[in-house]
């Protein structure tokens, strides 16, 4: 049987596995096993969990207000040729001639 570690937040020992995450009933913290968290931690994924690559085309799933501008990116906008950044939660792209960084949680492949 796999040895379950203690909670990284409160140090509680009553941690259990609920099928996808480890849960601490004492502080309600949910976390992944350290071995599975290290694998694929820096792989950018869209809102559905599909892996994103340089040059992919994606669709925006929610109306997004652009900070510092009155521009709004409408839901359903197709974005071609995305570029991955150092941060796996962000991609760089061009929309209407403007270079914009979008969060991957608002995109689908």
Secondary structure, 3 states (H helix, E strand, C coil): CCCCCCCCCCCCCCCEECCCCEECCCCCCEECCHHHHHCCCCCCECCCCCECCCCCCEEECCCEECCCCCCEECCCCEECCCEECCCCCEEEEEECCEEEEEEHHHEEC
